[in-house]
Amino acid sequence: MSCLILTGIQKRFAGGTVAVRDFNLAMEQGEFVTFLGPSGCDKTTTLRTIAGFEQPTAGAVVLDGTDITERPPNRRNVRKSCSFPPAAYLVLDEAGDDMVTAAAVAI
């Protein structure tokens, strides 16, 4: 059984901007997952959704078999199960001019 499951996560901000669209993830205990992408592709929005600082417009966040989607951050116990290393790392592409950021979660 997966320790952290994101099912159909969507985030739409006021004004209609869709930040995250139908994101699914299943992490097992001991896994280290990195979200890698250009600035502005909503890696941090996804991490904030896991932690409870953003509420998804649709979908579910399940931790250790319990749906925690509606729980506030202080009642999620995410830190007990998940580790959030430093928020972002900057990486240059092969040409050395475009920056890509990475965000990570360890279970």
Backbone hydrogen bonds, N-H to C=O, Kabsch-Sander energy under -0.5 kcal/mol:
donor,donor_aa,acceptor,acceptor_aa,energy
3,C,27,M,-2.4
4,L,27,M,-1.7
5,I,62,V,-2.9
6,L,25,L,-3.0
7,T,5,I,-0.5
7,T,60,A,-2.4
8,G,6,L,-0.5
9,I,23,F,-2.4
10,Q,58,A,-2.3
11,K,20,V,-2.3
13,F,17,T,-3.0
16,G,13,F,-1.9
19,A,11,K,-3.0
19,A,17,T,-0.7
20,V,11,K,-1.3
22,D,20,V,-0.5
23,F,9,I,-2.4
25,L,6,L,-2.3
27,M,4,L,-2.9
31,E,28,E,-1.9
33,V,105,V,-3.2
35,F,103,A,-4.4
36,L,34,T,-0.6
37,G,101,T,-2.3
39,S,99,M,-0.7
41,C,38,P,-1.6
46,T,42,D,-1.5
47,L,43,K,-2.0
48,R,44,T,-2.9
49,T,45,T,-1.7
50,I,46,T,-2.0
51,A,47,L,-2.3
52,G,48,R,-1.1
53,F,48,R,-2.1
54,E,48,R,-1.3
57,T,10,Q,-2.6
58,A,10,Q,-1.5
60,A,7,T,-2.0
62,V,5,I,-3.0
62,V,60,A,-0.5
63,L,66,T,-2.6
64,D,3,C,-3.4
66,T,63,L,-1.9
68,I,61,V,-2.8
68,I,66,T,-0.6
69,T,61,V,-0.6
71,R,68,I,-1.1
75,R,72,P,-2.1
76,R,73,P,-1.4
81,S,77,N,-1.0
81,S,78,V,-0.6
82,C,78,V,-4.3
83,S,106,A,-3.6
89,Y,102,A,-1.4
91,V,100,V,-2.8
93,D,98,D,-2.0
96,G,93,D,-1.6
100,V,91,V,-3.1
101,T,37,G,-2.2
102,A,89,Y,-1.5
103,A,35,F,-2.6
105,V,33,V,-2.8
106,A,83,S,-2.7
107,I,31,E,-2.9
